[in-house]
Amino acid sequence: MTLFPGMFAGVLGDSMLKRAQEAGALRVELIDFREYATDRHRTVDDAPYGGGAGMLLKPDPVFAAMDDLRARVGVGSPPDERVILLSPSGRRFTQAVAEEYANCQRLILLCGHYEGFDDRVRQSLCTEELSLGDFVLTGGEIAAMAVIDAVTRLLPGVLGNAASAEDESHTSGLLEYPQFTRPAEFRGMRVPETLLSGHHQNIEIWRRKHALYRTWKHRPDLLLRARLTDRDRAWLDAFEAGDFSGIDVP
């Protein structure tokens, strides 16, 4: 539900999201709740009670849009359906949340603007609030696009190789390991010999150690939640002690 459905055309009309819709894995309906305003100017906002800067989105067009949606598709219930208010006060969107949403049958995303919605929208219509991060956007549309993209790529059959989603950054709790392709040498930079060896066990060890190193170096906060083995912890202890043996990518 959005005041600016045209913003979604490029994102939904190309690449993976386009293919997912064509394959029937994803269906997106864009609902412009301005169409449910009843005055001749299609007014969707008004000044807040008590004063203050900015304008608030009125509840009546949003409730009317939801009533119409419910009349057409029925009423779902969590966890099969979520009504998500995209809001700075919501829980942080993470890969784990994307995986949770990928198991839902229907997500209803409410995109706010101005100073947000009249709070009765949150109280009566939404099952939860969701935040993309600790920054301010003009509206909820970009956040909604990010949610749609992150969730869709987890749906069965959307990615060409299911292992791709399993190996990605944040899926295991770590950043992804460095990757390389042909040529083996480019402008004096060589692909690490381990990756050229064809020895699958050594390659898996190399990848895990480099994923751990990259996370330790760039996002150590993720290590607090990551699933770590005893070998992982031994490597981390070595990094902390300044021992980077076996690390051949800066």
Summary of the structure (lengths in Angstrom):
residues: 250
radius of gyration: 23.0
end to end distance: 44.4
largest distance: 70.9
contacts: 642
relative contact order: 0.11
helix: 43%
strand: 13%
